[in-house]
Amino acid sequence: MGILNVTPDSFSDGGSYIAQGDALRQAERMLLDGADIIDIGGESTRPGAPPVALDDELARVIPLIEQLRGANLPLSIDTYKPEVMRAALAAGADMINDIWAFRMPGAIDAVRDSACALCAMHMLGEPRTMQVGEPAYRDVVADVRAFLVERTEALLQAGVARQRLVVDPGFGFGKTVEHNYTLLAHLPETAPGGTAPLPVLAGISRKSMLGAVTGRTVASERVAASIAAAVCAAERGASIIRVHDVAQTVDALKIWSATRAAARRS
């Protein structure tokens, strides 16, 4: 999943693709680089980010979805606003990626009767405050899984088909560095579903948890660390890996996949 932020203030690439022409060129580049999904976001969800007005978010993302819907790959919209969900689906979006896990009033109603995929993410608190103080859990893996079980059950009970659901443990969303690496190490355990777990989306690309280990304070300098994290997530069963650096990640995952295939043959 290639990240396409059309925002002025995202933590890594804010302002780079705010102009529609720049965004379209970046989408084309990610498609050529091997992205399977493009995830379009019109509101930054970095720690401390302020909310964006509804009309501003719509103006950023809907024309882009309309332009890209003929690109022959799934389009995801990163939003928690029911109004944006409805407009994005009408414009041709194939997936709703919601950091609030469809907890906003009207969110489930906005997506229930569509056929789109739905990604429910765990977040402790909200973007403006989630990293203030020291996020605390009794058991971060068990607590995140319990939340994702509750949210996916709410969607199922509303009539959403199980095959539409994806879950995301929410790396960096109200977690310490230790919490994040514990979740990565135990990624399969965060997925609801027992012996048939739901697909997991891992979004680690360029995040501060990588800088905390490598010492890279600038997000754009965390490409190598992001690729390593992507391989770790794939090794632990992630079905979707959300990244800024599509070409490099695709290459790394091809090597990982070829090695696994050789191991199975031997």
C-alpha positions in Angstrom: 0.0 0.0 0.0 1.6 3.3 -1.2 0.9 6.3 0.9 -0.3 9.4 -0.9 -0.7 12.3 1.6 -2.3 15.4 0.1 -1.8 17.4 3.3 0.5 20.3 4.2 1.5 18.8 7.6 2.0 15.1 7.5 5.1 14.0 9.5 7.2 12.8 6.6 5.9 14.2 3.3 3.6 17.0 4.3 3.2 19.6 1.5 4.9 17.4 -1.1 1.8 16.4 -3.0 -0.8 19.1 -2.0 -1.1 20.2 -5.7 -3.2 17.7 -7.6 -0.7 17.4 -10.5 2.0 16.5 -8.0 -0.3 14.0 -6.4 -1.2 12.4 -9.7 2.4 12.1 -10.7 3.3 10.5 -7.4 0.4 8.0 -7.7 1.6 7.1 -11.2 5.1 6.6 -9.8 3.9 4.3 -7.1 1.9 2.3 -9.6 5.0 1.8 -11.8 7.0 1.0 -8.7 4.7 -1.9 -7.9 2.1 -0.6 -5.4 -1.0 -2.9 -5.1 -3.1 -0.2 -3.3 -2.8 3.6 -3.1 -3.9 5.1 0.3 -5.0 8.7 -0.1 -5.1 10.9 3.0 -6.4 14.5 3.3 -5.8 15.0 7.0 -2.6 14.4 8.9 -2.9 12.0 11.8 0.7 12.6 13.2 1.0 13.1 17.0 -0.3 16.5 17.8 -2.0 17.1 14.5 -5.1 19.4 14.6 -8.3 18.3 12.9 -9.1 19.4 9.3 -12.4 21.0 8.3 -14.7 18.7 6.4 -14.8 20.9 3.3 -11.0 21.1 3.2 -10.6 17.3 3.4 -13.2 16.8 0.7 -11.6 19.3 -1.6 -8.2 17.6 -1.2 -9.2 13.9 -1.7 -12.4 13.6 -3.9 -11.0 15.1 -7.1 -7.9 12.9 -6.7 -10.0 9.7 -6.3 -12.1 10.7 -9.4 -8.9 11.2 -11.4 -7.3 7.9 -10.2 -10.3 5.5 -10.3 -9.4 4.4 -13.8 -5.8 3.5 -12.8 -6.6 -0.2 -12.5 -5.6 -0.6 -8.9 -7.6 -0.3 -5.6 -7.9 3.1 -4.0 -8.1 3.5 -0.3 -9.2 6.6 1.6 -7.6 7.4 5.0 -10.4 9.1 6.8 -12.6 8.9 9.9 -15.3 11.3 8.8 -18.6 9.6 7.6 -19.2 12.4 5.2 -15.8 11.8 3.5 -16.4 8.1 3.5 -19.7 8.5 1.6 -18.2 10.9 -0.9 -15.1 8.8 -1.4 -17.2 5.7 -2.1 -19.4 7.6 -4.6 -16.2 8.8 -6.3 -14.8 5.3 -6.7 -12.8 4.4 -3.5 -12.4 0.7 -2.9 -11.3 0.8 0.8 -11.9 2.9 3.9 -8.9 3.1 6.2 -10.2 4.5 9.5 -7.8 5.3 12.4 -10.9 5.6 14.7 -12.1 2.1 13.7 -15.5 3.3 12.7 -16.4 4.7 16.1 -17.5 8.1 14.9 -21.3 8.5 14.9 -22.6 7.5 11.4 -19.4 5.8 10.3 -20.7 2.3 10.2 -23.9 3.5 8.5 -21.7 5.2 5.8 -20.0 2.0 4.8 -22.3 -0.9 5.8 -24.2 -1.2 2.5 -21.2 -0.8 0.2 -18.8 -3.5 -1.0 -15.6 -1.7 0.0 -12.9 -3.2 2.2 -12.7 -1.7 5.7 -9.6 -1.3 7.9 -10.2 -0.8 11.6 -7.2 0.6 13.5 -6.3 0.7 17.2 -5.6 4.1 18.6 -5.3 5.1 22.3 -6.7 8.6 22.6 -6.7 10.9 19.6 -4.0 12.4 17.3 -3.7 15.7 19.2 -3.0 14.0 22.6 -2.2 10.3 22.0 1.5 10.7 22.7 1.2 13.1 25.6 2.4 11.6 28.8 3.2 7.9 28.9 0.7 5.6 27.1 -0.2 2.7 29.4 -1.6 -0.8 28.9 -2.0 -3.8 31.1 -0.8 -6.0 28.2 -0.4 -4.1 25.0 -0.9 -7.1 22.7 -3.9 -8.4 24.5 -5.4 -4.9 24.9 -5.0 -4.1 21.2 -6.4 -7.4 20.2 -9.4 -7.0 22.5 -10.1 -3.6 21.0 -9.9 -4.9 17.5 -12.2 -7.8 18.4 -14.8 -5.4 19.7 -14.7 -3.2 16.7 -14.8 -6.0 14.1 -17.7 -7.5 16.0 -19.5 -4.2 15.9 -19.1 -4.2 12.1 -20.1 -7.8 11.7 -23.2 -7.3 13.9 -24.1 -4.3 11.6 -24.2 -6.7 8.7 -20.7 -6.1 7.2 -19.4 -9.3 5.6 -16.3 -10.7 7.3 -14.3 -10.8 4.0 -14.4 -7.0 3.9 -12.5 -6.6 7.1 -8.8 -5.8 7.8 -7.3 -4.7 11.1 -4.3 -2.5 12.0 -2.6 -2.5 15.5 -1.8 1.2 15.0 1.9 1.5 15.4 2.7 4.9 16.9 -0.9 5.8 17.8 -0.8 6.0 21.6 2.2 3.7 22.1 5.7 3.9 23.5 8.6 2.6 21.6 8.5 -0.6 23.7 4.8 -1.0 23.0 5.4 -0.7 19.2 8.2 -3.3 19.1 6.2 -5.7 21.3 3.3 -5.4 18.8 5.6 -6.0 15.9 7.1 -9.0 17.5 3.7 -10.4 18.3 1.8 -9.2 15.2 -0.2 -12.3 14.5 -1.6 -12.2 18.0 -3.2 -8.9 17.4 -5.6 -10.2 14.7 -9.1 -11.4 15.7 -10.4 -14.6 14.2 -8.8 -17.5 16.0 -7.7 -20.1 13.5 -8.8 -18.0 10.6 -7.4 -14.5 11.6 -8.4 -11.4 9.8 -5.8 -9.8 7.5 -3.4 -7.4 9.3 -2.3 -4.0 7.9 1.1 -2.8 9.2 1.9 0.9 9.0 5.4 1.5 10.3 7.0 3.4 7.4 9.4 6.2 8.5 7.8 6.4 12.0 9.6 7.6 15.1 9.8 4.1 16.6 12.4 3.5 13.8 14.3 6.7 14.7 14.4 5.7 18.3 16.4 2.6 17.5 18.5 3.9 14.6 19.1 7.5 15.9 17.7 8.9 12.6 15.8 12.0 13.7 14.7 13.0 10.2 11.8 10.9 8.9 13.1 10.9 5.3 16.4 9.3 6.5 14.5 6.2 7.8 14.1 4.4 4.5 16.4 1.5 5.3 14.8 1.1 8.7 11.3 1.2 7.1 12.3 -1.6 4.7 13.6 -3.7 7.5 10.4 -3.2 9.5 8.4 -4.1 6.4 10.2 -7.4 6.1 9.7 -8.1 9.8 6.0 -7.4 9.4 5.7 -9.6 6.3 7.6 -12.4 8.2 5.0 -12.1 10.9 2.1 -12.4 8.5 1.1 -8.9 7.6 -1.2 -8.9 4.5 -0.9 -5.2 3.7 2.2 -3.1 4.4 1.6 0.6 4.2 4.8 2.5 3.0 6.1 5.8 1.6 9.0 4.1 -0.3 7.2 1.7 -2.6 10.0 0.7 -5.0 12.5 -0.1 -2.3 10.0 -2.1 -0.2 8.8 -4.1 -3.2 12.4 -5.1 -4.0 13.0 -6.1 -0.4 9.8 -8.2 -0.3 10.7 -9.9 -3.5 14.0 -11.1 -2.1 12.2 -12.2 1.1 9.6 -14.0 -0.9 12.1 -15.7 -3.1 14.1 -16.9 -0.1 10.9 -18.4 1.5 10.0 -20.1 -1.7 13.5 -21.7 -1.9 13.3 -22.8 1.7 9.9 -24.6 0.9 11.5 -26.4 -2.1 14.5 -27.7 -0.2 
